[in-house]
Amino acid sequence: MSNPLFKSSFLKDSVLKDNLIFRAPANTSFDQCLKCTVCTVYCPVAKENPDYPGPKQCGPDGERLRFKSPEYYDETLKLCTNCKRCETACPSGVKIGDMIAVARGKYGKPAYNMKGLRDFVLSHTDLFGSIATPVAPVVNAVTSVPLVKKVMHKTIGVHDHKSLPKYSHRTFRKWYKKEVNDQSVFERQVHYFHGCFVNYNHPQLGKDFIKVMNNMNIGVQLLDKEKCCGVPLIANGFHKKAQKNAEFNVANLEAAIERQDVPILSTSSTCSFTLQQEYPHVLDVDNTKVAKKIEYVTRFLLKEIMNGRGPKMKPLNKKIVYHTPCHLERSGGNIYTIELLRAIPGLEVQVLDSECCGLAGTYGFKTENYETSVAIGKNIFDKIKAAKPDYAITDCETCKWQIEENTNTTTIHPISLLCEALI
């Protein structure tokens, strides 16, 4: 666990010490910045939105000032998408995105207005997923009505050109408990952190994951309980809630490892990145007992294939384009997905240039960010349309939404594609 930012002796109030502002990590490493500005060159928001000063000014430069006084905090930090491309580009390893996220958590002021309500709804995925799934057909129909979308645009600030994610009528966890065969009969086992998207929006991805694992004689065990990994909460200013979720998830991950010391897999590139890296760096939650057990699924699968234990596959004879999610690239995991796709027989793989799609979780749903979001992703959309693939492939659920909405191309997860190839 990283040390709290402030340990001054005059801070005697235990309530204050428990607040996030005093638990945020101190090692923000702004002194390592060389002022080369490559982070700003690589930043997708700085290219398209002149109001955003860029990661160098909001990150290391701003941190030097905020270290002197919180009055130097600037609300333009909210224009950051938290894509981490600045960190990927930085030659000195400065955690620029973490620095900005921590500053927003410590100094950002909540919006007590309609946009604040919007941010609450978009970020509290477990709460609204639990409410929506029992009446999913109604919720999906109502939020698709053009008049309703216009009203949301004018009132709470969800852009009317965006389609809200559709909910499943039954959660993945309920399906698993009622429909899945006994997974303990398989020779090997993995734990599965399914995340909000699989549970509330797209259970089919979780079902595909189980099929692939079972094909390899591997059983899939869910955690006793899990909550949203916390990324949408961090992005929308609910850091304390994100921290509670992180502590809850780490406790359940530790309990799972104590029961059975096997890998913990995720089918969300952002969830796996958050569980491993954002918890200690942004939320100051100790995950050292489980961090090395957490793997993004394509890394696990590629190792299995290389060791001769991969799934049995038939040729697919399809053309796909692959888009690398920003968080997967930040964690260095994109090469595993690319090589996994190339291992599928008969598949023509076109890897798109590394670029942000622009949606960045909840960022692109907001009226104030929509134009920037679409401008960021335009080059990707044009390349996908020109390629005319059978599928676009990406590891990130929000990248899927953005690509499908702007290209009319069916966009699926690598695991779902692999599931199609199973014998």
C-alpha positions as CSV (number, residue, x, y, z in Angstrom):
1,M,0.0,0.0,0.0
2,S,1.3,3.5,-0.9
3,N,1.7,6.0,1.9
4,P,-1.0,8.6,2.6
5,L,-0.2,12.0,1.1
6,F,-0.4,13.9,4.4
7,K,0.9,12.6,7.7
8,S,1.2,15.9,9.5
9,S,1.1,15.6,13.3
10,F,-1.5,18.3,13.6
11,L,-4.1,16.1,11.8
12,K,-5.5,14.5,15.0
13,D,-9.1,14.1,13.8
14,S,-9.5,10.4,12.9
15,V,-12.5,11.2,10.7
16,L,-10.3,13.4,8.6
17,K,-7.6,10.8,8.4
18,D,-10.1,8.3,7.0
19,N,-11.1,10.6,4.1
20,L,-9.7,9.9,0.7
21,I,-7.8,13.2,0.6
22,F,-5.5,11.8,3.3
23,R,-5.3,8.3,1.9
24,A,-4.4,9.2,-1.6
25,P,-1.0,8.0,-2.7
26,A,2.0,10.3,-2.2
27,N,4.3,8.9,-4.9
28,T,3.0,10.9,-7.8
29,S,6.5,11.3,-9.2
30,F,6.2,14.7,-10.8
31,D,9.9,15.3,-10.2
32,Q,10.7,12.6,-12.8
33,C,9.0,14.7,-15.5
34,L,11.5,15.8,-18.2
35,K,9.1,18.4,-19.6
36,C,9.5,16.8,-23.0
37,T,5.7,17.2,-23.7
38,V,5.4,13.8,-25.5
39,C,2.4,13.1,-23.2
40,T,0.6,16.1,-24.7
41,V,1.4,15.0,-28.2
42,Y,0.0,11.6,-27.5
43,C,-3.1,12.9,-25.7
44,P,-6.3,12.4,-27.8
45,V,-8.2,15.1,-25.9
46,A,-5.5,17.7,-26.3
47,K,-5.6,17.1,-30.1
48,E,-9.3,17.8,-30.4
49,N,-10.3,20.1,-27.5
50,P,-8.3,23.4,-27.2
51,D,-9.9,24.0,-23.8
52,Y,-7.9,21.1,-22.3
53,P,-4.4,22.2,-21.3
54,G,-3.0,18.7,-21.8
55,P,-1.6,16.0,-19.5
56,K,1.8,17.8,-18.8
57,Q,0.1,20.9,-17.5
58,C,-2.7,19.1,-15.7
59,G,-0.4,16.4,-14.4
60,P,3.2,17.1,-13.3
61,D,3.1,20.9,-13.8
62,G,-0.2,21.3,-12.0
63,E,0.9,18.9,-9.2
64,R,3.8,21.1,-8.3
65,L,1.4,24.0,-7.7
66,R,-1.3,21.9,-6.0
67,F,1.4,20.6,-3.7
68,K,1.7,24.2,-2.5
69,S,-2.0,25.0,-2.3
70,P,-5.2,23.2,-3.3
71,E,-6.4,26.6,-4.7
72,Y,-4.4,25.8,-7.8
73,Y,-6.7,22.9,-8.7
74,D,-8.4,23.5,-12.1
75,E,-11.7,22.0,-13.1
76,T,-10.3,21.5,-16.6
77,L,-8.8,18.3,-15.2
78,K,-12.3,16.9,-15.7
79,L,-11.7,17.0,-19.5
80,C,-9.2,14.1,-19.1
81,T,-10.6,10.8,-20.2
82,N,-8.3,8.7,-18.0
83,C,-7.2,6.8,-21.1
84,K,-3.6,6.5,-19.7
85,R,-2.1,7.1,-23.2
86,C,0.1,9.8,-21.6
87,E,1.5,7.2,-19.3
88,T,2.1,4.8,-22.2
89,A,4.1,7.5,-24.0
90,C,6.0,8.9,-21.1
91,P,9.8,8.0,-21.3
92,S,10.3,8.6,-17.6
93,G,7.4,6.4,-16.3
94,V,5.6,9.3,-14.7
95,K,2.1,8.2,-13.6
96,I,0.4,11.2,-15.2
97,G,-3.1,9.8,-15.5
98,D,-3.0,8.6,-11.9
99,M,-1.8,12.1,-10.8
100,I,-4.8,13.7,-12.5
101,A,-7.2,11.2,-11.2
102,V,-5.9,11.6,-7.6
103,A,-6.1,15.4,-7.9
104,R,-9.7,15.2,-9.0
105,G,-10.5,12.9,-6.1
106,K,-8.9,15.2,-3.6
107,Y,-9.9,18.6,-4.8
108,G,-12.8,18.2,-7.3
109,K,-16.1,19.6,-6.1
110,P,-19.3,17.6,-6.6
111,A,-21.9,19.1,-8.9
112,Y,-25.2,19.4,-7.1
113,N,-27.3,19.9,-10.2
114,M,-28.8,17.8,-13.1
115,K,-25.4,17.0,-14.5
116,G,-24.4,15.8,-11.1
117,L,-27.4,13.5,-11.1
118,R,-26.4,12.2,-14.5
119,D,-22.9,11.5,-13.3
120,F,-24.3,9.5,-10.4
121,V,-26.5,7.4,-12.6
122,L,-23.8,6.7,-15.2
123,S,-21.2,5.7,-12.5
124,H,-23.2,3.7,-10.0
125,T,-23.5,0.6,-12.3
126,D,-24.4,-1.9,-9.6
127,L,-27.2,0.2,-8.2
128,F,-28.9,0.9,-11.5
129,G,-28.0,-2.4,-13.0
130,S,-29.9,-4.1,-10.2
131,I,-32.9,-1.8,-10.6
132,A,-33.0,-2.1,-14.4
133,T,-32.5,-5.8,-15.1
134,P,-35.8,-7.0,-13.8
135,V,-37.6,-4.6,-16.1
136,A,-35.0,-4.5,-18.8
137,P,-37.3,-4.6,-21.8
138,V,-39.2,-1.5,-20.5
139,V,-36.0,0.4,-19.7
140,N,-34.4,-0.5,-23.0
141,A,-37.5,0.6,-24.9
142,V,-38.0,3.9,-23.0
143,T,-34.4,5.0,-23.3
144,S,-34.4,4.4,-27.0
145,V,-37.4,6.7,-27.7
146,P,-36.2,9.8,-29.6
147,L,-38.3,12.1,-27.4
148,V,-36.9,10.7,-24.2
149,K,-33.3,11.1,-25.6
150,K,-34.1,14.7,-26.4
151,V,-35.4,15.3,-22.9
152,M,-32.2,13.7,-21.4
153,H,-30.1,15.8,-23.6
154,K,-31.7,19.0,-22.5
155,T,-32.1,18.1,-18.8
156,I,-29.4,15.9,-17.5
157,G,-26.8,16.3,-20.3
158,V,-26.7,12.8,-21.9
159,H,-26.2,13.5,-25.6
160,D,-29.2,12.5,-27.8
161,H,-27.0,11.0,-30.4
162,K,-25.8,8.4,-27.9
163,S,-27.6,5.2,-27.3
164,L,-27.5,4.1,-23.7
165,P,-26.3,0.5,-23.1
166,K,-29.0,-2.1,-23.2
167,Y,-29.7,-4.2,-20.1
168,S,-30.2,-8.0,-20.0
169,H,-33.4,-9.3,-18.5
170,R,-31.4,-11.7,-16.3
171,T,-28.0,-11.1,-14.7
172,F,-25.1,-13.3,-15.5
173,R,-24.8,-14.4,-11.9
174,K,-28.4,-15.6,-11.8
175,W,-27.9,-17.5,-15.0
176,Y,-24.7,-19.1,-13.7
177,K,-26.3,-20.3,-10.4
178,K,-29.3,-21.8,-12.2
179,E,-28.0,-23.1,-15.5
180,V,-24.3,-23.9,-15.3
181,N,-23.2,-27.5,-14.7
182,D,-21.0,-28.3,-11.8
183,Q,-17.7,-26.7,-12.6
184,S,-15.7,-28.5,-9.9
185,V,-15.6,-31.7,-12.0
186,F,-13.1,-30.1,-14.3
187,E,-9.4,-31.0,-13.8
188,R,-8.3,-27.4,-13.5
189,Q,-10.0,-24.3,-12.1
190,V,-10.0,-20.4,-12.5
191,H,-11.8,-17.7,-10.6
192,Y,-13.8,-15.2,-12.8
193,F,-14.2,-11.5,-12.1
194,H,-17.0,-10.9,-14.6
195,G,-17.6,-7.2,-14.0
196,C,-20.7,-5.0,-14.5
197,F,-20.9,-5.3,-18.3
198,V,-21.2,-9.1,-18.3
199,N,-23.5,-9.2,-15.3
200,Y,-26.0,-6.5,-16.3
201,N,-25.6,-5.8,-20.0
202,H,-24.0,-8.7,-21.9
203,P,-24.2,-12.1,-20.1
204,Q,-23.4,-13.8,-23.4
205,L,-19.7,-12.9,-23.1
206,G,-19.6,-14.7,-19.7
207,K,-21.3,-17.7,-21.2
208,D,-18.7,-17.7,-24.1
209,F,-15.9,-17.5,-21.6
210,I,-17.2,-20.5,-19.7
211,K,-17.5,-22.5,-23.0
212,V,-13.9,-21.7,-23.9
213,M,-12.6,-22.6,-20.5
214,N,-14.6,-25.9,-20.3
215,N,-13.3,-26.8,-23.8
216,M,-9.9,-26.7,-22.2
217,N,-11.0,-28.8,-19.3
218,I,-11.0,-25.8,-17.0
219,G,-13.8,-25.0,-14.6
220,V,-15.0,-21.5,-13.8
221,Q,-15.7,-20.3,-10.3
222,L,-17.3,-17.0,-9.5
223,L,-16.3,-14.9,-6.5
224,D,-18.7,-15.1,-3.6
225,K,-19.5,-11.4,-4.3
226,E,-18.1,-8.6,-6.4
227,K,-18.9,-5.0,-7.0
228,C,-18.0,-2.6,-9.9
229,C,-14.3,-2.3,-10.2
230,G,-14.6,1.4,-9.6
231,V,-13.5,3.0,-12.9
232,P,-16.8,4.9,-13.7
233,L,-16.9,6.1,-10.1
234,I,-13.3,7.4,-10.3
235,A,-14.1,9.1,-13.6
236,N,-17.2,10.8,-12.3
237,G,-15.8,12.1,-9.0
238,F,-17.1,9.4,-6.6
239,H,-13.7,8.4,-5.3
240,K,-14.8,7.4,-1.8
241,K,-17.4,5.0,-3.2
242,A,-14.7,3.6,-5.6
243,Q,-12.4,3.1,-2.6
244,K,-15.1,1.1,-0.7
245,N,-15.7,-1.0,-3.8
246,A,-12.0,-1.7,-4.1
247,E,-11.7,-2.8,-0.5
248,F,-14.8,-5.0,-0.9
249,N,-13.4,-6.6,-4.1
250,V,-10.0,-7.2,-2.7
251,A,-11.5,-8.9,0.4
252,N,-13.5,-11.2,-1.9
253,L,-10.5,-11.9,-4.2
254,E,-8.4,-12.8,-1.2
255,A,-11.1,-15.1,0.1
256,A,-11.2,-16.8,-3.3
257,I,-7.5,-17.4,-3.3
258,E,-7.6,-18.7,0.2
259,R,-10.2,-21.3,-0.9
260,Q,-8.4,-22.2,-4.1
261,D,-5.0,-20.8,-5.2
262,V,-5.7,-20.5,-8.9
263,P,-5.6,-17.6,-11.5
264,I,-8.3,-14.8,-11.3
265,L,-9.3,-14.0,-14.9
266,S,-11.3,-11.0,-16.2
267,T,-12.8,-10.5,-19.7
268,S,-12.7,-6.8,-19.3
269,S,-9.4,-5.1,-20.1
270,T,-10.3,-2.2,-17.9
271,C,-11.4,-4.3,-14.9
272,S,-8.2,-6.3,-14.9
273,F,-6.1,-3.1,-15.2
274,T,-8.1,-1.4,-12.4
275,L,-7.9,-4.4,-10.0
276,Q,-4.1,-4.6,-10.5
277,Q,-3.0,-1.0,-10.9
278,E,-5.6,1.6,-10.1
279,Y,-6.4,0.2,-6.6
280,P,-2.9,0.9,-5.1
281,H,-2.0,3.9,-7.3
282,V,-5.2,5.9,-7.3
283,L,-7.3,4.6,-4.4
284,D,-4.6,3.5,-2.0
285,V,-6.1,0.1,-1.5
286,D,-3.6,-2.7,-0.8
287,N,-4.0,-5.6,-3.3
288,T,-0.6,-7.2,-2.9
289,K,-2.0,-10.5,-1.9
290,V,-3.9,-10.9,-5.1
291,A,-2.4,-8.6,-7.7
292,K,-0.1,-11.3,-9.2
293,K,-3.0,-13.7,-9.5
294,I,-5.1,-11.4,-11.6
295,E,-4.8,-11.8,-15.4
296,Y,-6.6,-10.5,-18.4
297,V,-8.0,-13.5,-20.2
298,T,-6.1,-13.3,-23.5
299,R,-2.8,-13.5,-21.7
300,F,-3.9,-16.6,-19.9
301,L,-5.2,-18.2,-23.1
302,L,-2.1,-17.5,-25.2
303,K,0.1,-19.1,-22.6
304,E,-2.2,-22.2,-22.7
305,I,-2.0,-22.4,-26.5
306,M,1.8,-22.0,-26.4
307,N,2.0,-24.8,-23.9
308,G,-0.1,-27.1,-26.0
309,R,-3.2,-26.8,-23.8
310,G,-5.3,-24.5,-26.0
311,P,-8.9,-25.0,-27.1
312,K,-9.8,-27.2,-30.1
313,M,-10.6,-24.9,-33.0
314,K,-11.9,-25.1,-36.6
315,P,-11.2,-22.6,-39.3
316,L,-13.4,-19.5,-39.2
317,N,-12.6,-18.0,-42.7
318,K,-13.5,-14.5,-41.6
319,K,-11.9,-11.1,-41.9
320,I,-11.7,-9.0,-38.7
321,V,-10.2,-5.7,-37.7
322,Y,-8.7,-5.4,-34.2
323,H,-8.9,-2.2,-32.1
324,T,-6.6,-2.0,-29.0
325,P,-8.2,-0.5,-25.9
326,C,-6.2,2.2,-24.2
327,H,-6.1,0.5,-20.8
328,L,-5.0,-2.8,-22.4
329,E,-2.1,-1.0,-24.1
330,R,-1.1,0.7,-20.9
331,S,-0.8,-2.6,-19.2
332,G,1.1,-4.1,-22.1
333,G,-1.5,-6.8,-22.8
334,N,-2.5,-6.0,-26.4
335,I,0.2,-8.3,-27.8
336,Y,-1.4,-11.3,-26.2
337,T,-4.8,-10.5,-27.8
338,I,-3.2,-9.9,-31.2
339,E,-1.3,-13.2,-31.1
340,L,-4.4,-15.0,-29.8
341,L,-6.4,-13.8,-32.8
342,R,-3.6,-14.9,-35.1
343,A,-3.8,-18.4,-33.6
344,I,-7.4,-18.9,-34.8
345,P,-7.3,-20.9,-38.0
346,G,-8.6,-19.2,-41.2
347,L,-8.8,-15.8,-39.7
348,E,-7.7,-12.7,-41.6
349,V,-6.5,-10.2,-39.0
350,Q,-6.0,-6.5,-39.6
351,V,-4.6,-4.7,-36.6
352,L,-5.6,-1.0,-36.5
353,D,-3.1,1.7,-35.6
354,S,-3.1,2.4,-31.8
355,E,-5.6,5.1,-31.2
356,C,-8.3,6.0,-28.7
357,C,-11.9,5.3,-29.8
358,G,-13.0,8.4,-27.8
359,L,-15.8,7.0,-25.7
360,A,-13.6,6.5,-22.5
361,G,-16.3,4.9,-20.4
362,T,-19.0,7.4,-19.5
363,Y,-17.0,10.4,-21.0
364,G,-18.5,10.4,-24.5
365,F,-22.1,10.1,-23.3
366,K,-22.0,13.6,-21.9
367,T,-23.2,16.5,-24.0
368,E,-20.1,18.6,-23.1
369,N,-17.8,15.9,-24.3
370,Y,-19.7,14.3,-27.2
371,E,-18.1,16.3,-30.1
372,T,-14.6,15.7,-28.7
373,S,-15.4,12.0,-28.3
374,V,-16.5,11.5,-31.9
375,A,-13.6,13.6,-33.3
376,I,-11.1,11.5,-31.3
377,G,-12.4,8.3,-32.8
378,K,-13.1,9.4,-36.4
379,N,-9.9,8.0,-37.9
380,I,-10.7,4.6,-36.4
381,F,-14.3,4.7,-37.6
382,D,-13.1,5.6,-41.2
383,K,-10.6,2.7,-41.2
384,I,-13.1,0.2,-40.0
385,K,-15.6,1.3,-42.6
386,A,-13.0,1.1,-45.4
387,A,-11.9,-2.4,-44.3
388,K,-15.4,-3.9,-44.5
389,P,-14.7,-6.7,-42.0
390,D,-17.0,-9.4,-40.8
391,Y,-16.4,-8.3,-37.3
392,A,-14.5,-5.6,-35.4
393,I,-12.8,-7.0,-32.4
394,T,-12.0,-5.2,-29.1
395,D,-11.4,-6.2,-25.5
396,C,-13.3,-3.2,-24.0
397,E,-17.0,-2.9,-23.6
398,T,-17.1,0.8,-24.1
399,C,-14.9,0.6,-27.2
400,K,-17.5,-1.9,-28.5
401,W,-20.3,0.5,-28.0
402,Q,-18.5,3.4,-29.7
403,I,-17.4,1.4,-32.7
404,E,-20.8,-0.2,-33.3
405,E,-22.6,3.1,-33.0
406,N,-20.3,5.0,-35.4
407,T,-19.5,2.3,-38.0
408,N,-22.6,-0.1,-38.0
409,T,-20.0,-2.9,-37.7
410,T,-20.8,-5.9,-35.4
411,T,-18.1,-5.6,-32.7
412,I,-17.4,-8.5,-30.4
413,H,-14.9,-9.6,-27.8
414,P,-12.0,-11.9,-28.7
415,I,-13.5,-14.6,-26.4
416,S,-16.8,-14.6,-28.3
417,L,-14.8,-14.9,-31.6
418,L,-12.8,-17.8,-30.1
419,C,-16.0,-19.4,-29.0
420,E,-17.2,-19.4,-32.6
421,A,-14.1,-21.4,-33.6
422,L,-14.5,-24.1,-31.0
423,I,-15.0,-27.7,-32.1
